[in-house]
Amino acid sequence: MECGLLFSGGKDSSLAALLLEEFYDVTLVTAHVGVTDDWEHAREAAESLGFAFEAIELDGDVADEAVEVMREDGFPRAGIQQVHEAALEAVAADYDVVADGTRRDDRVPTVSRAVAQSLEDRHGVDYVAPLSGFGRGAVDRLVEENLVVESGPSEAIPKGDYETELRARIRQRWGESVVDEVFPDHEQTRVVGRAGPDA
Amino acid sequence: MECGLLFSGGKDSSLAALLLEEFYDVTLVTAHVGVTDDWEHAREAAESLGFAFEAIELDGDVADEAVEVMREDGFPRAGIQQVHEAALEAVAADYDVVADGTRRDDRVPTVSRAVAQSLEDRHGVDYVAPLSGFGRGAVDRLVEENLVVESGPSEAIPKGDYETELRARIRQRWGESVVDEVFPDHEQTRVVGRAGPDA
Protein backbone atom coordinates (compact mmCIF):
# COMPACT_ATOMS: atom_id res chain seq x y z
CA MET A 1 0.00 0.00 0.00
CA GLU A 2 1.18 3.50 -0.89
CA CYS A 3 1.63 5.64 2.22
CA GLY A 4 2.07 9.40 2.14
CA LEU A 5 3.69 10.54 5.40
CA LEU A 6 3.62 14.26 6.19
CA PHE A 7 7.26 15.19 6.63
CA SER A 8 9.03 18.27 7.94
CA GLY A 9 12.59 16.98 8.07
CA GLY A 10 12.32 16.93 11.88
CA LYS A 11 12.95 13.99 14.15
CA ASP A 12 9.36 12.99 14.81
CA SER A 13 8.28 12.59 11.20
CA SER A 14 11.64 10.93 10.39
CA LEU A 15 11.21 8.38 13.16
CA ALA A 16 7.62 7.78 12.02
CA ALA A 17 9.02 6.96 8.57
CA LEU A 18 11.40 4.36 10.01
CA LEU A 19 8.52 2.76 11.94
CA LEU A 20 6.38 2.44 8.81
CA GLU A 21 8.94 1.51 6.17
CA GLU A 22 8.63 -2.25 6.71
CA PHE A 23 4.86 -2.12 6.24
CA TYR A 24 4.07 0.39 3.50
CA ASP A 25 5.63 1.94 0.39
CA VAL A 26 6.39 5.19 2.15
CA THR A 27 6.71 8.53 0.36
CA LEU A 28 7.67 11.50 2.51
CA VAL A 29 5.35 14.36 1.60
CA THR A 30 6.06 17.97 2.50
CA ALA A 31 3.16 20.35 2.23
CA HIS A 32 4.02 23.97 1.54
CA VAL A 33 2.09 27.12 0.86
CA GLY A 34 4.20 28.72 -1.86
CA VAL A 35 5.77 31.40 0.34
CA THR A 36 9.36 30.15 0.57
CA ASP A 37 11.49 27.27 -0.75
CA ASP A 38 12.12 25.86 2.72
CA TRP A 39 10.40 22.59 1.71
CA GLU A 40 13.71 21.86 -0.06
CA HIS A 41 15.32 21.31 3.37
CA ALA A 42 12.80 18.55 3.90
CA ARG A 43 13.69 17.07 0.51
CA GLU A 44 17.34 16.97 1.56
CA ALA A 45 16.43 15.22 4.80
CA ALA A 46 14.24 12.72 2.90
CA GLU A 47 17.13 11.98 0.53
CA SER A 48 19.54 11.52 3.43
CA LEU A 49 17.14 8.92 4.86
CA GLY A 50 16.68 7.18 1.52
CA PHE A 51 12.95 7.76 1.07
CA ALA A 52 10.90 8.85 -1.93
CA PHE A 53 9.82 12.49 -1.60
CA GLU A 54 6.96 14.64 -2.84
CA ALA A 55 6.24 18.34 -2.29
CA ILE A 56 2.58 19.37 -2.34
CA GLU A 57 1.63 23.03 -2.66
CA LEU A 58 -1.51 23.83 -0.70
CA ASP A 59 -3.93 26.50 -1.83
CA GLY A 60 -2.69 30.01 -0.96
CA ASP A 61 -5.88 30.67 1.01
CA VAL A 62 -4.81 28.01 3.52
CA ALA A 63 -1.78 30.09 4.54
CA ASP A 64 -3.61 33.38 4.63
CA GLU A 65 -6.45 32.02 6.74
CA ALA A 66 -3.94 30.41 9.08
CA VAL A 67 -1.81 33.53 9.63
CA GLU A 68 -4.93 35.59 10.27
CA VAL A 69 -6.01 33.15 12.98
CA MET A 70 -2.49 33.15 14.42
CA ARG A 71 -2.25 36.93 14.55
CA GLU A 72 -5.66 37.18 16.18
CA ASP A 73 -4.84 34.47 18.75
CA GLY A 74 -1.31 35.72 19.47
CA PHE A 75 -0.35 32.00 19.39
CA PRO A 76 0.51 29.72 16.50
CA ARG A 77 -1.43 26.59 17.52
CA ALA A 78 -4.80 26.95 15.84
CA GLY A 79 -3.28 28.18 12.59
CA ILE A 80 -0.75 25.34 12.45
CA GLN A 81 -3.55 22.89 13.17
CA GLN A 82 -5.53 24.28 10.21
CA VAL A 83 -2.59 23.90 7.84
CA HIS A 84 -1.93 20.36 9.10
CA GLU A 85 -5.52 19.32 8.48
CA ALA A 86 -5.42 20.84 4.98
CA ALA A 87 -2.21 18.89 4.32
CA LEU A 88 -3.80 15.62 5.51
CA GLU A 89 -6.69 16.22 3.11
CA ALA A 90 -4.28 16.80 0.23
CA VAL A 91 -2.33 13.61 0.96
CA ALA A 92 -5.54 11.60 1.36
CA ALA A 93 -6.47 12.44 -2.22
CA ASP A 94 -3.34 10.72 -3.60
CA TYR A 95 -2.39 7.83 -1.28
CA ASP A 96 -3.96 4.67 0.24
CA VAL A 97 -2.58 5.48 3.67
CA VAL A 98 -2.05 8.94 5.20
CA ALA A 99 0.40 9.25 8.07
CA ASP A 100 2.03 11.87 10.23
CA GLY A 101 4.52 12.08 13.08
CA THR A 102 2.25 13.30 15.88
CA ARG A 103 3.37 12.10 19.33
CA ARG A 104 1.36 11.14 22.42
CA ASP A 105 2.15 14.44 24.14
CA ASP A 106 2.04 16.81 21.16
CA ARG A 107 -0.15 19.82 21.71
CA VAL A 108 -0.18 20.86 18.07
CA PRO A 109 -0.87 19.55 15.58
CA THR A 110 -3.13 16.88 17.03
CA VAL A 111 -5.49 14.62 15.13
CA SER A 112 -8.46 13.54 17.25
CA ARG A 113 -10.09 10.17 16.76
CA ALA A 114 -13.07 11.97 15.18
CA VAL A 115 -10.91 13.87 12.67
CA ALA A 116 -9.04 10.65 11.83
CA GLN A 117 -12.27 8.70 11.29
CA SER A 118 -13.73 11.48 9.15
CA LEU A 119 -10.63 11.59 6.96
CA GLU A 120 -10.73 7.80 6.55
CA ASP A 121 -14.44 7.68 5.74
CA ARG A 122 -14.48 10.54 3.26
CA HIS A 123 -11.38 9.48 1.33
CA GLY A 124 -11.44 5.69 1.74
CA VAL A 125 -7.94 5.75 3.26
CA ASP A 126 -6.30 4.64 6.49
CA TYR A 127 -4.89 7.39 8.69
CA VAL A 128 -2.02 6.16 10.85
CA ALA A 129 0.00 8.02 13.47
CA PRO A 130 2.75 5.57 14.42
CA LEU A 131 4.18 7.80 17.17
CA SER A 132 0.90 8.59 18.88
CA GLY A 133 1.55 5.83 21.39
CA PHE A 134 5.08 7.10 22.18
CA GLY A 135 5.89 9.84 24.69
CA ARG A 136 8.70 12.36 24.41
CA GLY A 137 11.22 10.24 26.32
CA ALA A 138 10.65 7.15 24.20
CA VAL A 139 10.89 9.20 21.00
CA ASP A 140 14.11 10.89 22.14
CA ARG A 141 15.74 7.55 22.97
CA LEU A 142 14.72 6.02 19.62
CA VAL A 143 15.90 9.10 17.75
CA GLU A 144 19.27 8.96 19.48
CA GLU A 145 19.74 5.33 18.41
CA ASN A 146 18.38 5.64 14.87
CA LEU A 147 18.95 9.15 13.50
CA VAL A 148 21.62 11.82 13.24
CA VAL A 149 20.13 15.13 14.30
CA GLU A 150 21.31 18.73 14.54
CA SER A 151 19.52 21.16 16.83
CA GLY A 152 19.39 24.85 17.64
CA PRO A 153 16.99 27.80 17.88
CA SER A 154 14.10 27.72 15.39
CA GLU A 155 15.50 30.41 13.13
CA ALA A 156 18.95 28.77 12.81
CA ILE A 157 17.81 25.29 11.77
CA PRO A 158 16.42 25.23 8.25
CA LYS A 159 13.40 22.91 8.15
CA GLY A 160 10.54 22.22 5.84
CA ASP A 161 7.74 22.60 8.35
CA TYR A 162 4.77 24.91 8.10
CA GLU A 163 6.18 27.13 10.81
CA THR A 164 9.02 28.41 8.66
CA GLU A 165 6.69 29.45 5.87
CA LEU A 166 4.00 30.82 8.14
CA ARG A 167 6.61 32.96 9.90
CA ALA A 168 7.66 34.29 6.50
CA ARG A 169 4.08 35.02 5.50
CA ILE A 170 3.46 36.88 8.75
CA ARG A 171 6.68 38.85 8.24
CA GLN A 172 5.58 39.78 4.70
CA ARG A 173 2.18 40.96 5.84
CA TRP A 174 2.81 42.55 9.23
CA GLY A 175 6.56 42.65 9.90
CA GLU A 176 8.98 40.97 12.30
CA SER A 177 7.34 42.24 15.49
CA VAL A 178 4.22 40.19 14.81
CA VAL A 179 6.36 37.10 14.18
CA ASP A 180 7.88 37.57 17.64
CA GLU A 181 4.45 38.03 19.17
CA VAL A 182 3.05 34.83 17.70
CA PHE A 183 6.05 32.50 17.99
CA PRO A 184 7.73 32.03 21.35
CA ASP A 185 11.40 30.96 21.17
CA HIS A 186 11.97 27.22 21.16
CA GLU A 187 14.50 24.65 20.07
CA GLN A 188 14.14 23.04 16.65
CA THR A 189 15.80 19.93 15.32
CA ARG A 190 16.54 18.73 11.83
CA VAL A 191 17.49 15.23 10.78
CA VAL A 192 20.63 14.85 8.68
CA GLY A 193 20.91 11.06 8.42
CA ARG A 194 20.54 7.62 9.91
CA ALA A 195 22.64 6.49 12.88
CA GLY A 196 24.20 3.15 13.61
CA PRO A 197 25.84 0.37 11.63
CA ASP A 198 23.50 0.64 8.61
CA ALA A 199 24.24 4.36 8.14
CA MET B 1 16.71 -1.56 25.11
CA GLU B 2 14.79 -4.51 26.53
CA CYS B 3 11.08 -4.24 25.73
CA GLY B 4 8.42 -6.39 27.40
CA LEU B 5 5.30 -6.41 25.21
CA LEU B 6 2.08 -7.72 26.76
CA PHE B 7 1.02 -10.53 24.48
CA SER B 8 -2.14 -12.60 24.18
CA GLY B 9 -1.42 -14.49 20.98
CA GLY B 10 -4.01 -12.30 19.22
CA LYS B 11 -3.50 -10.22 16.12
CA ASP B 12 -3.13 -6.82 17.78
CA SER B 13 -0.31 -7.72 20.13
CA SER B 14 1.36 -9.76 17.36
CA LEU B 15 1.30 -6.83 14.96
CA ALA B 16 2.60 -4.55 17.72
CA ALA B 17 5.54 -6.94 18.07
CA LEU B 18 6.36 -6.68 14.36
CA LEU B 19 6.24 -2.87 14.56
CA LEU B 20 8.69 -2.80 17.48
CA GLU B 21 11.14 -5.56 16.55
CA GLU B 22 13.47 -3.29 14.56
CA PHE B 23 13.80 -0.87 17.48
CA TYR B 24 13.92 -2.89 20.71
CA ASP B 25 14.94 -6.32 22.00
CA VAL B 26 11.34 -7.50 22.24
CA THR B 27 10.17 -10.21 24.64
CA LEU B 28 6.51 -11.20 24.39
CA VAL B 29 5.14 -11.33 27.93
CA THR B 30 1.92 -13.10 28.83
CA ALA B 31 0.47 -12.27 32.21
CA HIS B 32 -1.67 -14.94 33.80
CA VAL B 33 -3.42 -15.37 37.12
CA GLY B 34 -2.71 -19.05 37.87
CA VAL B 35 -6.21 -20.31 37.03
CA THR B 36 -5.57 -22.19 33.76
CA ASP B 37 -2.64 -23.04 31.49
CA ASP B 38 -4.04 -21.06 28.59
CA TRP B 39 -0.98 -18.80 28.59
CA GLU B 40 0.72 -21.73 26.82
CA HIS B 41 -1.31 -20.88 23.69
CA ALA B 42 0.35 -17.48 23.76
CA ARG B 43 3.76 -19.16 24.09
CA GLU B 44 3.02 -21.22 20.97
CA ALA B 45 2.05 -18.08 19.07
CA ALA B 46 5.21 -16.30 20.26
CA GLU B 47 7.31 -19.24 19.08
CA SER B 48 5.58 -19.28 15.70
CA LEU B 49 6.51 -15.60 15.31
CA GLY B 50 10.09 -16.15 16.44
CA PHE B 51 10.08 -13.98 19.54
CA ALA B 52 11.44 -14.55 23.03
CA PHE B 53 8.63 -15.30 25.50
CA GLU B 54 8.00 -14.91 29.20
CA ALA B 55 4.97 -15.84 31.31
CA ILE B 56 4.35 -13.73 34.42
CA GLU B 57 1.98 -14.93 37.12
CA LEU B 58 0.11 -12.04 38.72
CA ASP B 59 -0.95 -12.14 42.34
CA GLY B 60 -4.11 -14.25 42.85
CA ASP B 61 -5.87 -11.25 44.40
CA VAL B 62 -5.75 -9.49 41.02
CA ALA B 63 -8.02 -12.12 39.47
CA ASP B 64 -10.39 -12.31 42.39
CA GLU B 65 -10.82 -8.54 42.59
CA ALA B 66 -11.35 -8.40 38.83
CA VAL B 67 -14.02 -11.11 38.68
CA GLU B 68 -15.88 -9.53 41.58
CA VAL B 69 -15.97 -6.21 39.71
CA MET B 70 -17.07 -8.01 36.53
CA ARG B 71 -19.88 -9.89 38.25
CA GLU B 72 -21.10 -6.72 39.92
CA ASP B 73 -20.97 -4.73 36.65
CA GLY B 74 -22.45 -7.50 34.49
CA PHE B 75 -19.75 -6.49 31.97
CA PRO B 76 -16.11 -7.50 31.64
CA ARG B 77 -14.54 -4.11 30.88
CA ALA B 78 -13.54 -2.71 34.24
CA GLY B 79 -12.23 -6.06 35.45
CA ILE B 80 -10.13 -6.59 32.33
CA GLN B 81 -8.80 -3.05 32.66
CA GLN B 82 -7.70 -3.80 36.25
CA VAL B 83 -5.84 -6.92 35.18
CA HIS B 84 -4.19 -5.10 32.28
CA GLU B 85 -2.93 -2.34 34.56
CA ALA B 86 -1.58 -4.92 37.03
CA ALA B 87 0.18 -6.65 34.13
CA LEU B 88 1.75 -3.35 32.96
CA GLU B 89 3.07 -2.78 36.49
CA ALA B 90 4.58 -6.27 36.56
CA VAL B 91 6.33 -5.80 33.20
CA ALA B 92 7.57 -2.33 34.20
CA ALA B 93 9.47 -3.91 37.10
CA ASP B 94 11.58 -6.05 34.74
CA TYR B 95 12.05 -4.17 31.43
CA ASP B 96 13.30 -0.79 30.14
CA VAL B 97 10.30 -0.40 27.85
CA VAL B 98 6.73 -1.62 28.48
CA ALA B 99 4.46 -2.07 25.48
CA ASP B 100 1.03 -3.36 24.61
CA GLY B 101 -1.17 -3.81 21.54
CA THR B 102 -3.93 -1.32 22.32
CA ARG B 103 -5.49 0.20 19.19
CA ARG B 104 -6.89 3.67 18.53
CA ASP B 105 -10.47 2.43 18.81
CA ASP B 106 -10.11 -0.11 21.60
CA ARG B 107 -12.62 0.33 24.39
CA VAL B 108 -10.82 -2.00 26.78
CA PRO B 109 -8.13 -2.18 27.84
CA THR B 110 -7.17 1.45 27.32
CA VAL B 111 -4.17 3.26 28.75
CA SER B 112 -4.79 6.96 29.21
CA ARG B 113 -1.99 9.48 28.87
CA ALA B 114 -2.11 9.96 32.65
CA VAL B 115 -1.80 6.22 33.39
CA ALA B 116 1.06 5.98 30.87
CA GLN B 117 2.91 8.94 32.38
CA SER B 118 2.45 7.59 35.90
CA LEU B 119 3.81 4.18 34.90
CA GLU B 120 6.82 5.84 33.24
CA ASP B 121 7.57 8.15 36.17
CA ARG B 122 7.23 5.55 38.92
CA HIS B 123 9.26 2.84 37.20
CA GLY B 124 11.71 4.88 35.09
CA VAL B 125 10.52 3.11 31.92
CA ASP B 126 9.05 4.11 28.58
CA TYR B 127 5.50 2.93 27.89
CA VAL B 128 4.80 2.55 24.18
CA ALA B 129 1.60 1.56 22.40
CA PRO B 130 2.64 1.22 18.76
CA LEU B 131 -0.91 0.56 17.52
CA SER B 132 -2.59 3.40 19.34
CA GLY B 133 -2.37 5.52 16.20
CA PHE B 134 -3.92 2.80 14.00
CA GLY B 135 -7.65 2.20 13.57
CA ARG B 136 -9.33 -1.14 13.06
CA GLY B 137 -9.21 -1.00 9.25
CA ALA B 138 -5.50 -0.20 9.13
CA VAL B 139 -4.75 -2.97 11.64
CA ASP B 140 -6.83 -5.50 9.69
CA ARG B 141 -5.05 -4.70 6.43
CA LEU B 142 -1.60 -4.94 8.04
CA VAL B 143 -2.54 -8.21 9.75
CA GLU B 144 -3.72 -9.68 6.46
CA GLU B 145 -0.37 -8.87 4.82
CA ASN B 146 1.90 -9.83 7.69
CA LEU B 147 0.31 -12.58 9.80
CA VAL B 148 -1.51 -15.89 9.44
CA VAL B 149 -4.59 -15.85 11.67
CA GLU B 150 -7.36 -18.28 12.56
CA SER B 151 -10.66 -16.96 13.87
CA GLY B 152 -13.87 -18.21 15.44
CA PRO B 153 -16.12 -17.78 18.49
CA SER B 154 -14.24 -16.90 21.72
CA GLU B 155 -14.66 -20.33 23.30
CA ALA B 156 -13.32 -22.20 20.22
CA ILE B 157 -10.06 -20.28 19.76
CA PRO B 158 -7.53 -21.03 22.48
CA LYS B 159 -5.74 -17.84 23.42
CA GLY B 160 -3.56 -16.65 26.23
CA ASP B 161 -5.51 -13.53 27.10
CA TYR B 162 -6.94 -12.57 30.46
CA GLU B 163 -10.46 -13.26 29.25
CA THR B 164 -9.95 -17.02 29.04
CA GLU B 165 -8.71 -17.27 32.59
CA LEU B 166 -11.19 -14.79 34.02
CA ARG B 167 -14.02 -16.79 32.42
CA ALA B 168 -12.62 -19.90 34.09
CA ARG B 169 -12.35 -18.18 37.46
CA ILE B 170 -15.94 -16.94 37.20
CA ARG B 171 -17.07 -20.46 36.24
CA GLN B 172 -15.25 -21.90 39.27
CA ARG B 173 -16.82 -19.43 41.65
CA TRP B 174 -20.33 -18.89 40.32
CA GLY B 175 -20.98 -21.32 37.43
CA GLU B 176 -21.49 -21.03 33.68
CA SER B 177 -24.59 -18.83 33.85
CA VAL B 178 -22.55 -15.95 35.31
CA VAL B 179 -19.94 -16.39 32.54
CA ASP B 180 -22.74 -15.93 29.98
CA GLU B 181 -24.06 -12.89 31.83
CA VAL B 182 -20.70 -11.15 31.90
CA PHE B 183 -19.29 -12.05 28.46
CA PRO B 184 -21.35 -11.34 25.35
CA ASP B 185 -20.54 -13.58 22.34
CA HIS B 186 -17.88 -12.22 20.04
CA GLU B 187 -15.31 -13.38 17.54
CA GLN B 188 -11.77 -14.08 18.67
CA THR B 189 -8.65 -14.48 16.60
CA ARG B 190 -5.37 -16.23 17.24
CA VAL B 191 -2.15 -15.80 15.32
CA VAL B 192 -0.50 -18.95 13.99
CA GLY B 193 2.40 -17.48 12.01
CA ARG B 194 3.85 -14.83 9.74
CA ALA B 195 2.52 -14.33 6.20
CA GLY B 196 4.37 -13.49 3.04
CA PRO B 197 7.67 -14.40 1.46
CA ASP B 198 9.63 -14.44 4.74
CA ALA B 199 7.24 -16.96 6.33
Contacts between the chains, C-beta under 8 A, distances in Angstrom:
chain1	res1	chain2	res2	distance
A	1	B	141	7.0
A	18	B	22	7.5
A	18	B	23	7.9
A	19	B	19	6.4
A	19	B	23	7.6
A	19	B	130	7.3
A	22	B	18	7.5
A	22	B	22	6.7
A	23	B	18	7.9
A	23	B	19	7.5
A	23	B	142	5.8
A	23	B	145	7.7
A	23	B	146	7.2
A	97	B	138	7.1
A	102	B	133	7.6
A	104	B	113	6.2
A	104	B	116	7.1
A	104	B	132	7.7
A	105	B	113	7.1
A	113	B	104	6.2
A	113	B	105	7.1
A	116	B	104	7.1
A	116	B	135	6.7
A	117	B	135	7.1
A	120	B	135	6.6
A	120	B	137	6.8
A	126	B	134	7.6
A	126	B	135	6.8
A	126	B	137	5.6
A	126	B	138	3.8
A	126	B	141	6.8
A	127	B	135	7.2
A	127	B	138	7.6
A	128	B	133	5.7
A	128	B	134	5.1
A	128	B	135	7.9
A	128	B	138	5.3
A	129	B	133	3.2
A	129	B	134	7.9
A	130	B	19	7.3
A	130	B	130	6.7
A	130	B	133	5.6
A	130	B	134	7.7
A	131	B	133	6.9
A	132	B	104	7.7
A	132	B	132	5.5
A	132	B	133	3.5
A	133	B	102	7.6
A	133	B	128	5.7
A	133	B	129	3.2
A	133	B	130	5.6
A	133	B	131	6.9
A	133	B	132	3.4
A	133	B	133	6.1
A	134	B	126	7.6
A	134	B	128	5.1
A	134	B	129	7.9
A	134	B	130	7.7
A	135	B	116	6.7
A	135	B	117	7.1
A	135	B	120	6.6
A	135	B	126	6.7
A	135	B	127	7.2
A	135	B	128	7.9
A	137	B	120	6.8
A	137	B	126	5.6
A	138	B	97	7.1
A	138	B	126	3.8
A	138	B	127	7.6
A	138	B	128	5.3
A	141	B	1	7.0
A	141	B	126	6.7
A	142	B	23	5.8
A	145	B	23	7.7
A	146	B	23	7.2
